[in-house]
Amino acid sequence: MTQTETAAFFDTYSAQFDAIYGNRNSLVNTVVNRLFRKSMKVRYLKSLQGCQPVKGRTVLDVGCGPGHYAVSLAKQEARAVVGLDFAERMIQLGRQHAEFAGVREKCEFIQADFLEHSFQERFDYCILMGFMDYISQPQKVIQKVHALTKERAFFSFPMGGTFLAWQRQLRYRKRCPLFLYRSEDIRTLFAESGFPRFDIEPIHRDFFVTAYAKENGTV
């Protein structure tokens, strides 16, 4: 399958994905979130925490989905947040959420391929949550993120070799490409990334990675 097929899947899945963050709560959705999507909440909270201090800073959210990270950071007084996604409907949702939250002037949402898009600036923080799951060239992505990051970058990688990973592979088999990782895979990728330091933390079904653009960088 191609990235075009992945974008098409997320266009059709956008409303359901948006509901994960509480915009269309139901009993079924709440139960599913508790059982299978715990890491989505954890990585959201860890990313926002990792971007502190955010006041007056700039943030790039790659694979921004419906814009919840971008809107939250803009509300915390980030100077500017750029959200990028290759699914048109996700970008539309992001703009709607920013408008509703009153932070539209701080948020820019771009429909584009990350590897092909030309950025005109670097960012204090870069976020890639739920993005590496669908990327066939992870090394190129990580190296480009390094070139764009002034302070810290945050990644999630879906964990392979678990029951949840097996269950997810079955669900995504006919939807779009899905790439799973073990900790040693991630260490190999970041060893050649350009980032002088990185931390890997298992969180439920994912690995949460904090990559530092500076040797003495701290959270």
PEDAKA-V800299 format. One record per residue. RES is the residue in one small letter. SS is DSSP state (A for helix, B for strand, O for the rest). OMEGA is omega in whole degrees, -180 to 180 (none if undefined). Layout:
BEGIN
res=RES ss=SS omega=OMEGA
res=RES ss=SS omega=OMEGA
END
This chain:
BEGIN
res=m ss=O omega=-177
res=t ss=O omega=177
res=q ss=A omega=177
res=t ss=A omega=178
res=e ss=A omega=177
res=t ss=A omega=178
res=a ss=A omega=180
res=a ss=A omega=178
res=f ss=A omega=-177
res=f ss=A omega=171
res=d ss=A omega=-179
res=t ss=A omega=-176
res=y ss=A omega=-169
res=s ss=A omega=-178
res=a ss=A omega=178
res=q ss=A omega=180
res=f ss=A omega=179
res=d ss=A omega=-178
res=a ss=A omega=179
res=i ss=A omega=-178
res=y ss=O omega=169
res=g ss=O omega=-178
res=n ss=O omega=177
res=r ss=O omega=-176
res=n ss=O omega=172
res=s ss=O omega=180
res=l ss=A omega=-180
res=v ss=A omega=-178
res=n ss=A omega=179
res=t ss=A omega=179
res=v ss=A omega=179
res=v ss=A omega=179
res=n ss=A omega=-179
res=r ss=A omega=-176
res=l ss=A omega=-168
res=f ss=A omega=-173
res=r ss=O omega=-179
res=k ss=A omega=-177
res=s ss=A omega=179
res=m ss=A omega=178
res=k ss=A omega=-178
res=v ss=A omega=-177
res=r ss=A omega=175
res=y ss=A omega=-179
res=l ss=A omega=-179
res=k ss=A omega=179
res=s ss=A omega=179
res=l ss=A omega=178
res=q ss=A omega=-179
res=g ss=A omega=-180
res=c ss=O omega=178
res=q ss=O omega=-5
res=p ss=O omega=-177
res=v ss=O omega=-179
res=k ss=O omega=179
res=g ss=O omega=-178
res=r ss=O omega=178
res=t ss=B omega=-176
res=v ss=B omega=171
res=l ss=B omega=178
res=d ss=B omega=-177
res=v ss=B omega=-172
res=g ss=O omega=-169
res=c ss=O omega=-178
res=g ss=O omega=-177
res=p ss=O omega=168
res=g ss=O omega=-175
res=h ss=A omega=176
res=y ss=A omega=-177
res=a ss=A omega=-179
res=v ss=A omega=180
res=s ss=A omega=-179
res=l ss=A omega=176
res=a ss=A omega=178
res=k ss=A omega=176
res=q ss=O omega=173
res=e ss=O omega=166
res=a ss=O omega=180
res=r ss=O omega=179
res=a ss=B omega=178
res=v ss=B omega=176
res=v ss=B omega=175
res=g ss=B omega=-179
res=l ss=B omega=179
res=d ss=B omega=179
res=f ss=O omega=178
res=a ss=O omega=-176
res=e ss=A omega=-177
res=r ss=A omega=177
res=m ss=A omega=180
res=i ss=A omega=178
res=q ss=A omega=179
res=l ss=A omega=179
res=g ss=A omega=179
res=r ss=A omega=179
res=q ss=A omega=-179
res=h ss=A omega=179
res=a ss=A omega=178
res=e ss=A omega=-179
res=f ss=A omega=-178
res=a ss=A omega=179
res=g ss=O omega=-179
res=v ss=O omega=-176
res=r ss=A omega=-177
res=e ss=A omega=180
res=k ss=A omega=-173
res=c ss=B omega=173
res=e ss=B omega=180
res=f ss=B omega=-173
res=i ss=B omega=172
res=q ss=B omega=-176
res=a ss=O omega=171
res=d ss=O omega=-176
res=f ss=O omega=-176
res=l ss=O omega=-178
res=e ss=O omega=-176
res=h ss=O omega=179
res=s ss=O omega=179
res=f ss=O omega=-178
res=q ss=O omega=-178
res=e ss=O omega=170
res=r ss=O omega=-173
res=f ss=B omega=177
res=d ss=B omega=-179
res=y ss=B omega=173
res=c ss=B omega=-179
res=i ss=B omega=175
res=l ss=B omega=-179
res=m ss=O omega=-180
res=g ss=O omega=-177
res=f ss=O omega=-176
res=m ss=A omega=177
res=d ss=A omega=-170
res=y ss=A omega=-173
res=i ss=O omega=-179
res=s ss=O omega=-180
res=q ss=O omega=-175
res=p ss=A omega=-179
res=q ss=A omega=180
res=k ss=A omega=180
res=v ss=A omega=-177
res=i ss=A omega=179
res=q ss=A omega=178
res=k ss=A omega=177
res=v ss=A omega=178
res=h ss=A omega=-179
res=a ss=A omega=-177
res=l ss=A omega=-171
res=t ss=B omega=175
res=k ss=B omega=-174
res=e ss=B omega=-176
res=r ss=B omega=174
res=a ss=B omega=-176
res=f ss=B omega=-178
res=f ss=B omega=164
res=s ss=B omega=176
res=f ss=B omega=180
res=p ss=B omega=-175
res=m ss=B omega=177
res=g ss=O omega=174
res=g ss=O omega=179
res=t ss=O omega=178
res=f ss=A omega=179
res=l ss=A omega=178
res=a ss=A omega=178
res=w ss=A omega=-180
res=q ss=A omega=-180
res=r ss=A omega=177
res=q ss=A omega=178
res=l ss=A omega=-178
res=r ss=A omega=-174
res=y ss=A omega=-172
res=r ss=O omega=-178
res=k ss=O omega=-178
res=r ss=O omega=-178
res=c ss=O omega=180
res=p ss=O omega=178
res=l ss=O omega=-177
res=f ss=O omega=-178
res=l ss=O omega=-172
res=y ss=B omega=167
res=r ss=O omega=-175
res=s ss=A omega=-180
res=e ss=A omega=176
res=d ss=A omega=-178
res=i ss=A omega=179
res=r ss=A omega=178
res=t ss=A omega=180
res=l ss=A omega=-175
res=f ss=A omega=177
res=a ss=A omega=-179
res=e ss=O omega=-173
res=s ss=O omega=-173
res=g ss=O omega=176
res=f ss=O omega=-178
res=p ss=O omega=-178
res=r ss=B omega=178
res=f ss=B omega=177
res=d ss=B omega=178
res=i ss=B omega=-179
res=e ss=B omega=175
res=p ss=B omega=175
res=i ss=B omega=178
res=h ss=O omega=-177
res=r ss=O omega=-176
res=d ss=B omega=162
res=f ss=B omega=176
res=f ss=B omega=-176
res=v ss=B omega=171
res=t ss=B omega=-179
res=a ss=B omega=-175
res=y ss=B omega=179
res=a ss=O omega=179
res=k ss=O omega=-176
res=e ss=O omega=-177
res=n ss=O omega=-178
res=g ss=O omega=178
res=t ss=O omega=175
res=v ss=O omega=none
END
